[in-house]
Amino acid sequence: MLIFAIGTAVTAVIVAAAHFVLSARAVLKPLFAEPTKGVLAVSAMRDLTWVMFQLHSFVWASLGIAVLLNRLESGSHMIGYLAILIFTASGIGNFAALRRAHPGGLLLLFAAALSAADIWFN
């Protein structure tokens, strides 16, 4: 059933887009606005911090789309297993870091469940 792969892709892209925009506004912009004498005083380190923080968004969106494209091409289940691993680890990591439930963590676990359903039903 293609619906689970589509659901994985849509969920992953939504989480990635929200993470990219909201984290840039709510975390990185205020962080970079503060005066610092430490590591973030160097422009290159600010750029590197921004890239490393936003890399998650790229990985989640890419992996969700890869699950869909893999299903359309009737590929192996390996992409789905990788998606389950990364989405689950990211969701649990989100809960562990924030020490509370968060919509992003819940959606990442939902994407993992959709990836598992895609494998199970195909």
C-alpha positions as CSV (number, residue, x, y, z in Angstrom):
1,M,0.0,0.0,0.0
2,L,1.5,3.2,-1.2
3,I,-0.3,5.3,1.4
4,F,2.2,4.4,4.2
5,A,5.2,5.6,2.1
6,I,3.3,8.8,1.2
7,G,2.5,9.3,4.8
8,T,6.1,8.8,5.8
9,A,7.3,11.3,3.2
10,V,4.7,13.9,4.1
11,T,5.3,13.6,7.8
12,A,9.1,13.8,7.4
13,V,8.9,16.8,5.2
14,I,6.5,18.6,7.6
15,V,8.8,17.9,10.6
16,A,11.9,18.9,8.7
17,A,10.3,22.2,7.5
18,A,9.0,23.1,10.9
19,H,12.4,22.2,12.5
20,F,14.2,24.3,10.0
21,V,12.0,27.4,10.3
22,L,11.2,27.3,14.0
23,S,14.7,26.4,15.2
24,A,16.2,29.2,13.2
25,R,13.8,31.7,14.7
26,A,13.5,30.4,18.3
27,V,16.9,28.9,18.9
28,L,19.7,30.0,16.6
29,K,18.7,33.7,16.0
30,P,18.5,34.4,19.8
31,L,21.7,32.4,20.4
32,F,23.6,34.3,17.7
33,A,22.2,37.7,18.9
34,E,23.9,37.3,22.3
35,P,27.3,38.8,22.7
36,T,30.0,36.2,23.1
37,K,33.7,35.9,23.7
38,G,33.7,32.2,23.3
39,V,33.6,29.8,20.4
40,L,30.6,31.5,18.7
41,A,32.5,34.8,18.5
42,V,34.1,33.4,15.3
43,S,31.9,33.7,12.2
44,A,33.0,30.3,10.8
45,M,31.9,28.6,14.0
46,R,28.5,30.3,13.9
47,D,28.1,29.1,10.3
48,L,29.2,25.6,11.3
49,T,26.8,25.6,14.3
50,W,23.9,26.7,12.0
51,V,24.7,23.9,9.4
52,M,25.0,21.2,12.1
53,F,21.8,22.3,13.7
54,Q,19.9,22.3,10.5
55,L,21.4,19.1,9.1
56,H,18.7,17.1,10.9
57,S,16.0,18.8,8.9
58,F,17.8,17.8,5.6
59,V,18.2,14.2,6.7
60,W,14.6,13.8,7.8
61,A,13.1,15.3,4.6
62,S,15.5,13.3,2.4
63,L,14.9,10.1,4.2
64,G,11.1,10.5,4.0
65,I,11.3,11.2,0.3
66,A,13.7,8.2,-0.1
67,V,11.1,5.9,1.5
68,L,8.5,7.0,-1.0
69,L,10.8,6.8,-4.0
70,N,12.0,3.4,-2.9
71,R,8.4,2.1,-2.7
72,L,7.6,3.6,-6.2
73,E,10.7,1.7,-7.6
74,S,9.9,-1.5,-5.7
75,G,13.2,-1.4,-4.0
76,S,14.4,-3.4,-1.0
77,H,13.2,-2.7,2.6
78,M,16.7,-1.4,3.7
79,I,15.7,2.3,3.2
80,G,12.6,1.6,5.3
81,Y,14.7,0.0,8.1
82,L,17.1,2.9,8.0
83,A,14.1,5.3,8.2
84,I,12.7,3.5,11.2
85,L,16.1,3.6,12.9
86,I,16.7,7.3,12.3
87,F,13.2,8.5,13.0
88,T,13.0,6.5,16.2
89,A,16.4,7.6,17.4
90,S,15.5,11.2,16.6
91,G,12.2,11.0,18.4
92,I,13.6,9.4,21.5
93,G,16.5,11.9,21.4
94,N,14.0,14.7,21.3
95,F,12.2,13.4,24.3
96,A,15.4,12.8,26.2
97,A,16.8,16.3,25.5
98,L,13.6,18.1,26.3
99,R,12.5,15.8,29.1
100,R,8.9,16.1,28.0
101,A,6.7,15.2,25.1
102,H,7.1,17.5,22.1
103,P,5.1,17.5,18.8
104,G,8.3,17.1,16.8
105,G,9.3,13.9,18.7
106,L,5.8,12.5,18.4
107,L,5.8,13.2,14.6
108,L,9.2,11.5,14.2
109,L,7.9,8.4,16.0
110,F,4.8,8.5,13.8
111,A,7.0,8.7,10.7
112,A,8.9,5.6,12.1
113,A,5.6,3.8,12.6
114,L,4.5,4.7,9.0
115,S,7.8,3.4,7.7
116,A,7.3,0.1,9.6
117,A,3.7,-0.2,8.2
118,D,5.1,0.4,4.7
119,I,7.4,-2.5,5.1
120,W,4.8,-4.7,6.8
121,F,2.1,-4.2,4.2
122,N,4.3,-4.3,1.1
